[in-house]
Amino acid sequence: MTQRITGVVLAFVTAVISGVAVYLNSDAVKHFHDQTVYTTAKNGVAGVLLIGIWAAAGWRTGRASPRTGGVGQSHPVGPRRILAFLALAIVGGSVPFALFFQGLAAAQATQAAFLHKTLIVWVALLAVPLLRERVGWPHLVAILLLLVGQALLAGRAGTVAFGRGEAMILAATLLWSVEVVYVKRLLRRFSSHLLAVVRMAGGTALLVAWLALTGKFHQLIALDAAQWQWVIVTGVLLTGYVATWYAALARAQAVDVTAVLVFGAVITALLSAMFGSGSLKVPALVAITVGCGLIAWAALRYSPNARKPVVTASPSR
């Protein structure tokens, strides 16, 4: 199995985890007075788990392996590395999370869902010129199908006022698109395991600092047992999401991985229909599934290109 195909398979795993997480998060947020407190606690669980997994496996900071995304030799930590990790924690693990969950509380649900799923558009616009990724007709058709499917799922997307909440969600989505491209660049020097730790642990530290500055830290330490149950469950899912997502990015194109992630909407819709009051919108689910399948087909068709290493090992500074 080539690197690109492996990455796409991992992206499908990430999409399934994402679909379950979105469904559970919709209930979880109702049990918290402040969304930033909730996302800080959830991200903290993911950060601790990723650190534990990283330490237990004996991974150390160093060169990235093109084959496994693992870590080789150890190198001293320098100012450039610290700044690179700080940027990742800001653009990926803290600011967009705060924006997204605060925006979600004020935005129209239909608008929020559609805006977040436009991530593939922004990633494609950035990845082609900055990462030199190849986007052919299968990608263009797939992206169109994914957008159509999301619009059908949202129902009234684009027909309601664009307010403060929607603006915050769009800002978070744009930051996450920047993160995807930035992580692809960092994967040339660092392992996906290490970057996942940096994103969640570093991002959590920044979120905790923000809670302290805004006088909400006491809410974090005052969470009750029922709230911690939600935090732990969603935090475990977030751990799996970040680990598989970064591993997929280490092996496949950013456009491929981001497109396949939209399949999570199908999982969420199926769970809502089975355990909630949601109804299945078959045309939307078919459009999204076909779009993701087209991306997988493109990975198989162009698999000879995927034999070229996705990451290259070079000494980190």
PAZAPA-4460 file (N, C-alpha, C; in steps of 0.05 Angstrom, whole numbers, plus 32768, in hexadecimal, padded with zeros to 4 digits):
% residues 317
    n_x    n_y    n_z   ca_x   ca_y   ca_z    c_x    c_y    c_z   seq   type   mol
   8011   7FE8   8000   8000   8000   8000   8012   8019   8000     1      M     A
   800C   802B   7FEE   801D   8043   7FEC   8016   8057   8002     2      T     A
   8028   806B   8005   8025   807F   801A   800A   808E   8016     3      Q     A
   8004   8096   7FFD   7FEC   80A6   7FF8   7FD3   8096   7FFF     4      R     A
   7FD2   807D   7FF7   7FBB   806C   7FFD   7FB8   8069   801C     5      I     A
   7FCE   8063   8029   7FCD   8061   8046   7FC3   807A   8053     6      T     A
   7FCB   8091   8049   7FC2   80AA   8054   7FA4   80AE   8050     7      G     A
   7F9A   80A6   8039   7F7D   80A9   8034   7F6D   8096   8046     8      V     A
   7F77   807E   804A   7F6A   806B   805D   7F69   8077   8079     9      V     A
   7F80   8082   8082   7F80   808E   809C   7F6D   80A6   809E    10      L     A
   7F6A   80B5   8088   7F58   80CB   8087   7F3B   80C2   808A    11      A     A
   7F34   80AB   807F   7F19   809F   8083   7F15   8098   80A0    12      F     A
   7F29   808D   80AD   7F28   8087   80C9   7F23   80A0   80D9    13      V     A
   7F31   80B5   80D2   7F2E   80CF   80DF   7F11   80DA   80DB    14      T     A
   7F07   80D6   80C3   7EEC   80E0   80BD   7ED7   80D1   80CE    15      A     A
   7EDA   80B7   80D2   7EC7   80A8   80E3   7EC9   80B3   8100    16      V     A
   7EE1   80B6   810A   7EE4   80C1   8125   7ED7   80DD   8127    17      I     A
   7EDC   80ED   8113   7ED1   8108   8112   7EB2   8108   8112    18      S     A
   7EA7   80F6   8102   7E8A   80F4   8101   7E7D   80ED   811C    19      G     A
   7E8A   80DA   812A   7E80   80D3   8145   7E84   80EA   8158    20      V     A
   7E9B   80F7   8157   7EA2   810D   8169   7E8E   8125   8166    21      A     A
   7E88   812C   814D   7E75   8142   8148   7E5A   813C   8153    22      V     A
   7E51   8123   8150   7E37   811B   815B   7E37   811D   8179    23      Y     A
   7E4C   8114   8187   7E4D   8115   81A4   7E51   8131   81AE    24      L     A
   7E62   8141   81A0   7E67   815C   81A8   7E4D   816D   81A8    25      N     A
   7E3B   8167   8196   7E22   8176   8195   7E12   8174   81AF    26      S     A
   7E15   815D   81BC   7E08   8159   81D6   7E1A   8163   81ED    27      D     A
   7E34   815F   81EA   7E47   8165   81FF   7E47   8183   8206    28      A     A
   7E46   8194   81F2   7E48   81B1   81F6   7E30   81BC   8207    29      V     A
   7E1A   81AD   8207   7E02   81B6   8216   7E07   81B4   8234    30      K     A
   7E1B   81A5   823C   7E20   81A1   8259   7E35   81B4   8264    31      H     A
   7E3D   81C8   8254   7E51   81DB   825D   7E47   81F8   8259    32      F     A
   7E4D   8209   826C   7E45   8225   826B   7E56   8235   8258    33      H     A
   7E6F   822D   8255   7E82   823C   8244   7E8F   8228   8231    34      D     A
   7E8E   822E   8217   7E98   821B   8203   7EB7   821A   8203    35      Q     A
   7EC4   8230   820A   7EE1   8230   820B   7EEB   821E   8222    36      T     A
   7EDD   821E   8238   7EE4   820D   824F   7EE2   81F0   8246    37      V     A
   7ECC   81E9   8238   7EC9   81CE   822E   7EDF   81C5   821B    38      Y     A
   7EE4   81D6   8207   7EF9   81CE   81F3   7F14   81CD   8200    39      T     A
   7F1A   81DE   8214   7F34   81DD   8222   7F37   81C2   8231    40      T     A
   7F22   81BA   823F   7F23   81A0   824D   7F26   8189   823A    41      A     A
   7F16   8189   8225   7F17   8174   8211   7F32   8172   8204    42      K     A
   7F3C   8189   81FB   7F57   8189   81EF   7F6D   8181   8202    43      N     A
   7F69   8187   821B   7F7C   817F   8230   7F7E   8161   8232    44      G     A
   7F67   8154   8232   7F67   8137   8233   7F76   812B   821B    45      V     A
   7F70   8136   8203   7F7E   812D   81EB   7F9C   8131   81ED    46      A     A
   7FA4   8149   81F7   7FC0   814F   81FA   7FCE   813C   820D    47      G     A
   7FC2   8136   8224   7FCE   8123   8237   7FD0   8107   822B    48      V     A
   7FBB   80FE   821E   7FBC   80E3   8212   7FD1   80E1   81FC    49      L     A
   7FD3   80F6   81EC   7FE7   80F5   81D6   8004   80F5   81E2    50      L     A
   8008   8105   81F7   8022   8105   8204   8029   80E9   820F    51      I     A
   8014   80DC   821C   8018   80C2   8227   801F   80AD   8212    52      G     A
   8010   80AE   81FC   8015   809B   81E6   8031   80A0   81DA    53      I     A
   8038   80B9   81D6   8052   80C0   81CB   8069   80B7   81DD    54      W     A
   8066   80BB   81F7   807B   80B4   820A   807C   8095   820C    55      A     A
   8065   8088   820D   8065   806B   8211   8072   805C   81F9    56      A     A
   806F   8068   81E2   807B   805B   81CA   8098   8062   81C6    57      A     A
   80A3   8073   81D7   80BF   807A   81D6   80C7   808C   81C0    58      G     A
   80B3   809B   81B5   80BA   80AE   81A0   80C8   80C6   81AB    59      W     A
   80DB   80D1   819C   80EA   80E8   81A4   80EA   80FD   818D    60      R     A
   80EE   8116   8195   80EF   812B   8181   8106   8126   816E    61      T     A
   8101   8128   8154   8116   8124   8140   810C   8123   8124    62      G     A
   8119   8113   8113   8113   8112   80F7   80FA   8102   80F2    63      R     A
   80EB   810A   80DE   80D3   80FB   80D6   80DB   80E5   80C3    64      A     A
   80CE   80CE   80C6   80D2   80B7   80B4   80BE   80B8   809D    65      S     A
   80C7   80B8   8084   80B4   80B9   806D   80A1   80A1   806D    66      P     A
   80AB   808A   8078   809B   8072   8076   8085   8071   808B    67      R     A
   808B   8078   80A4   8079   8074   80BA   8070   808E   80C7    68      T     A
   807D   80A4   80C1   8077   80BD   80D0   8082   80BC   80EC    69      G     A
   8093   80AA   80F2   809E   80A7   810C   80B6   80BA   8111    70      G     A
   80C4   80B6   8126   80DA   80C8   812D   80F4   80B9   812F    71      V     A
   8109   80C5   8126   8123   80B9   8126   8135   80C6   813B    72      G     A
   814B   80D3   8132   815E   80DE   8144   8153   80F6   8153    73      Q     A
   815F   80FA   816B   8157   8110   817C   8169   8128   8177    74      S     A
   815D   8140   8178   816C   8159   8174   8164   816D   8189    75      H     A
   8176   817F   8191   8170   8192   81A6   815A   81A6   819C    76      P     A
   814A   81AF   81AF   8135   81C2   81A9   8141   81DE   81A7    77      V     A
   813B   81EB   8190   8145   8206   818B   812F   821A   8188    78      G     A
   8136   8234   8186   8121   8249   8184   810E   8245   816C    79      P     A
   811A   823D   8155   8109   8239   813D   80F5   8223   8141    80      R     A
   80FD   820E   814E   80EA   81F8   8154   80D4   8201   8167    81      R     A
   80DC   8210   817B   80C8   821A   818F   80B4   822C   8181    82      I     A
   80BD   823E   8170   80AB   8250   8162   8098   8240   814F    83      L     A
   80A4   822C   8142   8093   821B   812F   807D   820D   813F    84      A     A
   8084   8202   8156   8070   81F4   8166   805C   8207   8172    85      F     A
   8065   821F   817A   8052   8233   8185   803E   823B   8170    86      L     A
   8047   823F   8157   8035   8246   8142   8020   8230   813D    87      A     A
   8028   8217   813E   8016   8201   813B   8001   8201   8151    88      L     A
   800A   8205   816A   7FF7   8205   8180   7FE3   821C   817E    89      A     A
   7FEC   8232   8173   7FDA   8249   8170   7FC6   8245   8159    90      I     A
   7FD0   823E   8141   7FBF   823D   8129   7FAF   8224   8128    91      V     A
   7FB7   820F   8137   7FA9   81F5   8135   7F9B   81ED   814F    92      G     A
   7FA9   81F0   8166   7F9F   81E4   817E   7F91   81F6   8192    93      G     A
   7F8F   8210   818D   7F83   8222   81A1   7F70   8236   8195    94      S     A
   7F7A   824A   8186   7F69   8260   817C   7F51   8256   816C    95      V     A
   7F55   8244   8158   7F3D   823B   8149   7F29   822C   8159    96      P     A
   7F32   821C   816D   7F1F   820E   817E   7F0E   8222   818E    97      F     A
   7F1B   8236   8199   7F0B   824A   81A8   7EF8   8258   8196    98      A     A
   7F01   8260   817E   7EEF   826E   816B   7ED8   825C   8163    99      L     A
   7EDE   8243   815D   7EC9   8231   8153   7EB3   822C   8167   100      F     A
   7EBB   8225   8180   7EA6   821D   8193   7E97   8236   819D   101      F     A
   7EA5   824D   819F   7E96   8265   81A6   7E83   826D   818F   102      Q     A
   7E8C   826A   8176   7E7B   8271   8160   7E64   825E   815D   103      G     A
   7E68   8245   8164   7E53   8231   8162   7E3C   8237   8174   104      L     A
   7E42   8244   818B   7E2C   824B   819E   7E1B   8262   8193   105      A     A
   7E26   8272   8180   7E17   828A   8176   7E0E   8287   8159   106      A     A
   7E18   8273   814B   7E12   8271   812E   7DFA   8260   8129   107      A     A
   7DEF   8264   8111   7DDA   8252   8108   7DE6   8237   8101   108      Q     A
   7DD9   8222   810A   7DE4   8207   8107   7DEA   8200   80E9   109      A     A
   7DD7   8208   80D8   7DDB   8201   80BB   7DF3   8210   80B0   110      T     A
   7DF6   8229   80B7   7E0D   8238   80AD   7E27   822D   80B9   111      Q     A
   7E27   8227   80D3   7E3F   821D   80E0   7E49   8203   80D3   112      A     A
   7E37   81F1   80CE   7E3F   81D7   80C2   7E4B   81DB   80A6   113      A     A
   7E3F   81EC   8096   7E48   81F0   807B   7E63   81FF   807B   114      F     A
   7E66   8214   808B   7E7E   8223   808C   7E96   8212   8094   115      L     A
   7E92   8201   80A8   7EA8   81F0   80B1   7EB1   81DD   809B   116      H     A
   7E9F   81D3   808C   7EA5   81BF   8077   7EB1   81CC   805E   117      K     A
   7EB2   81E6   805D   7EC0   81F3   8046   7EDF   81F1   804A   118      T     A
   7EE8   81E4   805F   7F04   81E1   8064   7F13   81D6   804B   119      L     A
   7F07   81C3   803D   7F14   81B7   8026   7F1A   81CC   8010   120      I     A
   7F08   81E0   800D   7F0C   81F5   7FF9   7F25   8205   8000   121      V     A
   7F27   820E   8019   7F3E   821F   8021   7F58   820F   8021   122      W     A
   7F57   81F6   8028   7F6F   81E5   8027   7F79   81E2   800B   123      V     A
   7F66   81DD   7FF9   7F6D   81DA   7FDC   7F7A   81F3   7FD1   124      A     A
   7F6E   820A   7FD8   7F79   8224   7FCE   7F95   8229   7FD9   125      L     A
   7F9B   821F   7FF1   7FB5   8224   7FFD   7FCA   820E   7FF5   126      L     A
   7FC0   81F5   7FF3   7FD2   81DF   7FEE   7FDE   81DF   7FD2   127      A     A
   7FCF   81E8   7FBE   7FD9   81E7   7FA3   7FF1   81FA   7F9F   128      V     A
   7FEF   8214   7FA7   8006   8225   7FA3   801C   8222   7FB8   129      P     A
   8015   821B   7FD1   8029   821A   7FE6   8036   81FF   7FE9   130      L     A
   8027   81EA   7FE4   8032   81CF   7FE7   8037   81C1   7FCD   131      L     A
   802F   81CE   7FB7   8032   81C3   7F9C   8023   81A8   7F99   132      R     A
   800C   81A6   7FA6   7FFD   818D   7FA4   7FEE   818C   7F89   133      E     A
   7FEB   8174   7F7F   7FDD   8170   7F66   7FBF   816D   7F6A   134      R     A
   7FB0   817E   7F5D   7F93   817C   7F5E   7F88   8179   7F42   135      V     A
   7F7E   8161   7F3C   7F73   815B   7F22   7F55   815C   7F21   136      G     A
   7F4A   8153   7F0B   7F2D   8154   7F09   7F1E   8143   7F1E   137      W     A
   7F29   812C   7F27   7F1B   811D   7F3C   7F18   812E   7F55   138      P     A
   7F2D   813E   7F5C   7F2B   814F   7F74   7F16   8164   7F71   139      H     A
   7F15   8171   7F59   7F02   8187   7F55   7EE6   817C   7F56   140      L     A
   7EE1   8165   7F49   7EC6   815A   7F4A   7EBF   8152   7F67   141      V     A
   7ED2   8146   7F75   7ECD   813D   7F90   7EC7   8155   7FA2   142      A     A
   7ED6   816B   7FA0   7ED1   8182   7FB1   7EB5   818E   7FAB   143      I     A
   7EAD   818E   7F91   7E93   8198   7F8A   7E7D   8186   7F97   144      L     A
   7E80   816C   7F96   7E6D   8159   7FA2   7E6C   815D   7FC0   145      L     A
   7E83   8161   7FCC   7E84   8164   7FE9   7E75   817E   7FF2   146      L     A
   7E79   8193   7FE3   7E6C   81AC   7FE9   7E4D   81AA   7FE5   147      L     A
   7E46   819D   7FCF   7E29   819A   7FCA   7E1C   8189   7FE0   148      V     A
   7E2A   8173   7FE7   7E20   8162   7FFC   7E1D   8171   8016   149      G     A
   7E31   8181   801D   7E2F   8190   8036   7E19   81A5   8035   150      Q     A
   7E15   81B1   801E   7DFF   81C5   801B   7DE4   81B8   801F   151      A     A
   7DE1   81A0   8014   7DC8   8191   8016   7DC3   8189   8033   152      L     A
   7DD9   8181   8041   7DD6   817A   805E   7DCE   8192   806E   153      L     A
   7DDB   81A9   8068   7DD6   81C1   8078   7DB9   81CB   8073   154      A     A
   7DAF   81C6   805B   7D93   81CE   8055   7D91   81EB   804E   155      G     A
   7D92   81FD   8062   7D8F   8219   805E   7DA9   8228   805E   156      R     A
   7DBF   821B   8059   7DD9   8228   8058   7DD9   823F   8044   157      A     A
   7DE2   8256   804D   7DE4   826D   803B   7DCB   827E   803A   158      G     A
   7DB5   8275   8047   7D9C   8284   8046   7D96   8293   805F   159      T     A
   7DA8   8292   8074   7DA4   82A0   808C   7DBA   82B5   808F   160      V     A
   7DB7   82C7   80A2   7DCA   82DD   80A5   7DE5   82D3   80AE   161      A     A
   7DFA   82E0   80A4   7E15   82D9   80AC   7E1D   82EB   80C3   162      F     A
   7E1D   82E0   80DB   7E22   82F0   80F3   7E3D   82EB   8100   163      G     A
   7E3F   82F4   8119   7E58   82F1   8127   7E61   82D4   812B   164      R     A
   7E4D   82C3   8131   7E54   82A7   8135   7E5E   829A   811C   165      G     A
   7E52   829F   8106   7E5B   8294   80EC   7E76   829E   80E5   166      E     A
   7E7B   82B8   80EB   7E96   82C3   80E5   7EAC   82B5   80F5   167      A     A
   7EA6   82AF   810E   7EB9   82A1   8120   7EBF   8285   8115   168      M     A
   7EAA   8277   810C   7EAE   825C   8101   7EBE   825D   80E7   169      I     A
   7EB8   8271   80D6   7EC8   8273   80BE   7EE5   8279   80C4   170      L     A
   7EEA   828A   80D7   7F05   8291   80DF   7F14   8278   80E9   171      A     A
   7F06   8267   80F9   7F12   824E   8103   7F18   823B   80EC   172      A     A
   7F06   823A   80D9   7F0A   8228   80C2   7F22   8231   80B2   173      T     A
   7F25   824B   80AE   7F3C   8256   809F   7F56   8250   80AE   174      L     A
   7F56   8252   80C8   7F6E   824C   80D8   7F75   822F   80D5   175      L     A
   7F61   821E   80D6   7F66   8201   80D4   7F71   81FA   80B8   176      W     A
   7F68   8209   80A4   7F73   8204   8089   7F90   820C   8088   177      S     A
   7F97   8221   8095   7FB4   8229   8097   7FC3   8214   80A6   178      V     A
   7FB7   8209   80BB   7FC5   81F5   80CA   7FCC   81DC   80B9   179      E     A
   7FB9   81D4   80A9   7FBD   81BC   8098   7FD6   81C0   8086   180      V     A
   7FD8   81D7   8079   7FEF   81DD   8068   8009   81DF   8079   181      V     A
   8007   81EC   8090   801E   81F0   80A1   8028   81D5   80AB   182      Y     A
   8016   81C4   80B3   801E   81A9   80BD   802C   8199   80A7   183      V     A
   8022   819B   808F   802F   818D   8078   804C   8196   8076   184      K     A
   8051   81B0   807A   806D   81B9   8079   807D   81AF   8090   185      R     A
   8071   81AF   80A8   8080   81A5   80C0   8086   8187   80BE   186      L     A
   8075   8179   80B0   8078   815C   80AE   8092   8154   809F   187      L     A
   809E   8167   8092   80B7   8162   8084   80CE   815F   8099   188      R     A
   80CA   816A   80B1   80DF   8169   80C5   80D7   815B   80DF   189      R     A
   80BD   8159   80E4   80B4   814E   80FE   809F   8138   80F8   190      F     A
   809D   8126   810C   808A   810F   8109   806D   8118   810E   191      S     A
   805B   8109   8103   803E   810F   8108   8037   810C   8125   192      S     A
   8044   80F8   8133   803F   80F4   814F   8046   810C   8160   193      H     A
   805E   8117   815B   8067   812E   816A   8056   8147   8164   194      L     A
   804F   814B   814C   803F   8162   8145   8023   8161   8151   195      L     A
   8018   8148   8153   7FFE   8145   8160   7FFF   814D   817D   196      A     A
   8015   8145   818A   8019   814D   81A6   801B   816B   81A9   197      V     A
   802B   8177   8198   802F   8194   8199   8014   81A3   8195   198      V     A
   8005   8199   8181   7FEC   81A7   817B   7FD9   81A7   8193   199      R     A
   7FD5   818F   819F   7FC1   818D   81B5   7FCC   8196   81D0   200      M     A
   7FE4   818E   81D7   7FEF   8196   81F1   7FF5   81B4   81F2   201      A     A
   8003   81BD   81DC   8009   81D9   81DB   7FF0   81EB   81D9   202      G     A
   7FDD   81E2   81C8   7FC4   81F1   81C6   7FB5   81F2   81E0   203      G     A
   7FB4   81DC   81EF   7FA7   81DC   8208   7FB3   81EF   821C   204      T     A
   7FCE   81F0   821C   7FDC   8203   822E   7FD4   8220   8228   205      A     A
   7FD1   8226   820F   7FC9   8241   8207   7FAC   8247   820F   206      L     A
   7F9B   8233   820C   7F7F   8236   8213   7F7C   823A   8231   207      L     A
   7F8B   822B   8241   7F8B   822E   825E   7F94   824A   8266   208      V     A
   7FA9   8253   8259   7FB2   826F   825E   7F9C   8283   8258   209      A     A
   7F8D   827F   8242   7F78   8291   823B   7F62   8290   8250   210      W     A
   7F5B   8279   825A   7F46   8277   826F   7F4F   8286   8288   211      L     A
   7F69   8284   828E   7F73   8292   82A6   7F71   82B0   82A2   212      A     A
   7F78   82B9   828A   7F77   82D6   8284   7F5B   82E1   8284   213      L     A
   7F48   82D1   827C   7F2C   82DA   827A   7F1C   82D3   8293   214      T     A
   7F29   82C9   82A8   7F1B   82C3   82C1   7F09   82AB   82C1   215      G     A
   7F0E   8298   82AE   7EFC   8281   82AC   7F0A   8267   82B5   216      K     A
   7F22   8269   82BF   7F31   8251   82C6   7F23   8241   82DC   217      F     A
   7F15   824F   82EE   7F07   8242   8304   7EF1   822F   82F9   218      H     A
   7EE6   8236   82E1   7ED1   8225   82D6   7EDD   820A   82CD   219      Q     A
   7EF7   820B   82C4   7F04   81F3   82BA   7F08   81DF   82D1   220      L     A
   7F12   81E9   82E8   7F18   81D7   82FE   7EFE   81D0   830E   221      I     A
   7EE8   81DD   8308   7ECF   81D7   8316   7EBC   81C5   8307   222      A     A
   7EC6   81B9   82F1   7EB5   81A7   82E2   7EAC   818F   82F3   223      L     A
   7E93   8187   82F1   7E89   8170   8301   7E8E   8156   82F3   224      D     A
   7E86   8140   8300   7E8C   8125   82F6   7E7E   8120   82DB   225      A     A
   7E66   8129   82D8   7E57   8125   82BF   7E65   8134   82A8   226      A     A
   7E6E   814C   82AD   7E7C   815C   8299   7E96   814F   8291   227      Q     A
   7EA5   8144   82A5   7EBE   8137   829F   7EBA   811E   828E   228      W     A
   7EA3   8110   8292   7E9E   80F9   8281   7E9C   8101   8263   229      Q     A
   7E8E   8117   825E   7E8D   8121   8242   7EA8   8129   8238   230      W     A
   7EB8   8137   824A   7ED2   8140   8242   7EE4   8128   823B   231      V     A
   7EE3   8113   824B   7EF5   80FC   8246   7EED   80EE   822C   232      I     A
   7ED3   80E9   8228   7ECA   80DB   8210   7ED2   80EA   81F7   233      V     A
   7ECB   8104   81F6   7ED2   8114   81DF   7EF0   8119   81DC   234      T     A
   7EFE   811A   81F3   7F1B   811D   81F2   7F29   8105   81E6   235      G     A
   7F1F   80ED   81ED   7F2A   80D5   81E1   7F26   80D4   81C3   236      V     A
   7F0E   80DC   81BA   7F08   80DD   819D   7F1A   80F2   8190   237      L     A
   7F1F   8109   819D   7F30   811D   8191   7F4D   8113   818F   238      L     A
   7F55   8102   81A2   7F70   80F6   81A1   7F73   80E5   8187   239      T     A
   7F5F   80D4   8183   7F60   80C3   816B   7F5E   80D4   8152   240      G     A
   7F4E   80E9   8152   7F4B   80FA   813B   7F66   8107   8133   241      Y     A
   7F73   8114   8146   7F8B   8122   8140   7FA2   810F   8138   242      V     A
   7FA4   80F8   8146   7FB9   80E5   8140   7FB6   80DA   8123   243      A     A
   7F9E   80D2   811C   7F9A   80C7   8101   7F9B   80DC   80EB   244      T     A
   7F91   80F4   80F2   7F91   810A   80DE   7FAE   8112   80D7   245      W     A
   7FBF   8116   80EB   7FDA   811E   80E5   7FEA   8107   80D8   246      Y     A
   7FE4   80EE   80DF   7FF0   80D8   80D2   7FE8   80D6   80B5   247      A     A
   7FCF   80DD   80AF   7FC6   80DE   8093   7FD4   80F4   8084   248      A     A
   7FD6   810B   8090   7FE4   8122   8083   8001   811C   807D   249      L     A
   800D   810A   808D   8029   8103   8088   802D   80F1   8070   250      A     A
   8017   80E6   8066   8018   80D2   8050   800A   80DA   8037   251      R     A
   7FF5   80EB   8039   7FE6   80F2   8021   7FE4   8110   801E   252      A     A
   7FDA   8119   8007   7FD7   8135   8002   7FC4   8142   8015   253      Q     A
   7FC8   815B   801C   7FB6   8169   802D   7F9A   816A   8022   254      A     A
   7F98   816E   8007   7F7E   816F   7FFA   7F70   8154   7FFD   255      V     A
   7F7E   813E   7FFA   7F72   8124   7FFC   7F66   8120   8018   256      D     A
   7F77   8125   802C   7F70   8120   8048   7F58   8131   8050   257      V     A
   7F59   814B   8049   7F43   815D   8051   7F29   8156   8043   258      T     A
   7F2A   814E   802B   7F12   8146   801C   7F05   812E   8029   259      A     A
   7F15   811A   8030   7F0B   8101   803C   7EFE   8107   8057   260      V     A
   7F09   811B   8066   7EFE   8121   8080   7EE1   8129   807F   261      L     A
   7ED8   8133   8068   7EBC   813B   8066   7EA9   8123   8069   262      V     A
   7EB4   810A   8065   7EA3   80F2   8069   7E99   80F0   8085   263      F     A
   7EA6   80FE   8098   7E9C   80FE   80B3   7E7F   8108   80B5   264      G     A
   7E77   811A   80A3   7E5C   8124   80A3   7E47   810D   809E   265      A     A
   7E4F   80FA   808E   7E3E   80E3   8089   7E3A   80D3   80A3   266      V     A
   7E50   80CE   80B1   7E4F   80C0   80CB   7E3D   80CE   80DE   267      I     A
   7E40   80E8   80E1   7E30   80F8   80F3   7E12   80F7   80EC   268      T     A
   7E0C   80F9   80D2   7DF1   80F7   80C8   7DE4   80DC   80CE   269      A     A
   7DF3   80C7   80CB   7DE9   80AC   80D0   7DE3   80A8   80EE   270      L     A
   7DF6   80B2   80FF   7DF2   80B0   811C   7DD9   80C1   8125   271      L     A
   7DD6   80D8   8119   7DBF   80E9   8120   7DA5   80DC   8118   272      S     A
   7DA5   80CE   8101   7D8D   80C0   80F8   7D86   80A8   8109   273      A     A
   7D9B   809A   8113   7D97   8082   8122   7D90   8088   813F   274      M     A
   7D9D   809C   814B   7D9A   80A0   8168   7D8E   80BB   816F   275      F     A
   7D88   80CC   815B   7D7D   80E6   8160   7D64   80EB   8150   276      G     A
   7D5F   8104   814B   7D47   810B   813C   7D4C   8113   8120   277      S     A
   7D65   8110   8118   7D6D   8117   80FC   7D62   8104   80E8   278      G     A
   7D5F   810E   80CF   7D55   80FE   80B9   7D6B   80FC   80A4   279      S     A
   7D6C   80E5   8097   7D80   80E0   8083   7D7A   80F0   8069   280      L     A
   7D8E   80FF   8061   7D8C   810E   8047   7D9D   80FE   8033   281      K     A
   7D91   80EB   8027   7DA0   80D8   8016   7DB0   80E5   8000   282      V     A
   7DA4   80F8   7FF0   7DB5   8104   7FDB   7DCE   8111   7FE6   283      P     A
   7DCC   811E   7FFD   7DE4   812B   8009   7DF9   8116   8011   284      A     A
   7DF0   8101   801D   7E03   80EC   8026   7E10   80DE   800E   285      L     A
   7E00   80DA   7FF9   7E0B   80CE   7FE1   7E20   80E0   7FD4   286      V     A
   7E1A   80FA   7FD3   7E2D   810D   7FC6   7E47   810D   7FD6   287      A     A
   7E46   810E   7FF0   7E5E   810E   8001   7E6E   80F4   7FFE   288      I     A
   7E5F   80DD   7FFF   7E6D   80C3   7FFD   7E7A   80C0   7FE2   289      T     A
   7E6D   80C8   7FCD   7E79   80C6   7FB2   7E91   80D8   7FB0   290      V     A
   7E8F   80F0   7FBB   7EA6   8102   7FBA   7EBE   80F7   7FC8   291      G     A
   7EBA   80EC   7FE0   7ED0   80DF   7FEF   7EDB   80C7   7FE1   292      C     A
   7EC9   80B7   7FD5   7ED1   80A0   7FC5   7EE2   80A8   7FAD   293      G     A
   7EDC   80BE   7FA1   7EEB   80C8   7F8A   7F08   80CF   7F93   294      L     A
   7F0A   80DA   7FAA   7F25   80E1   7FB5   7F35   80C7   7FB9   295      I     A
   7F28   80B3   7FC4   7F35   8099   7FC9   7F3D   808C   7FAE   296      A     A
   7F2C   808E   7F9A   7F32   8084   7F80   7F4A   8092   7F73   297      W     A
   7F4B   80AC   7F77   7F61   80BC   7F6D   7F7C   80B3   7F7A   298      A     A
   7F7A   80AC   7F94   7F92   80A3   7FA2   7F9C   8088   7F96   299      A     A
   7F89   8077   7F90   7F90   805D   7F84   7F9B   8061   7F67   300      L     A
   7F8E   8072   7F58   7F96   8076   7F3C   7FB1   8082   7F3A   301      R     A
   7FB7   8096   7F4B   7FD0   80A3   7F4A   7FE4   8099   7F5F   302      Y     A
   7FE0   8080   7F67   7FF1   8075   7F7C   800F   8074   7F75   303      S     A
   8018   8072   7F5C   8034   8073   7F56   8041   808D   7F61   304      P     A
   8032   80A4   7F5F   803D   80BC   7F6A   8040   80BB   7F88   305      N     A
   802F   80AB   7F95   802F   80AA   7FB2   8047   809A   7FBC   306      A     A
   8056   808C   7FAB   806D   807E   7FB3   8084   8091   7FBA   307      R     A
   8081   80A9   7FB0   8095   80BD   7FB9   808F   80C5   7FD5   308      K     A
   80A3   80C6   7FE7   809E   80CD   8003   808F   80E7   8006   309      P     A
   807B   80E6   8018   806C   80FD   801D   807B   8111   802E   310      V     A
   808D   8107   8040   809E   8118   8050   80BB   8111   804A   311      V     A
   80CC   8124   804D   80E8   811F   8049   80F7   8125   8063   312      T     A
   810A   8114   8069   8119   8118   8082   812F   812C   807E   313      A     A
   8130   8140   808F   8145   8154   808F   8149   815D   80AC   314      S     A
   8162   8164   80B3   8167   816B   80CF   8156   8183   80D7   315      P     A
   814A   8180   80EF   813A   8196   80FA   814C   81AA   8108   316      S     A
   8143   81C3   8109   8153   81D7   8116   8144   81E3   812D   317      R     A
***
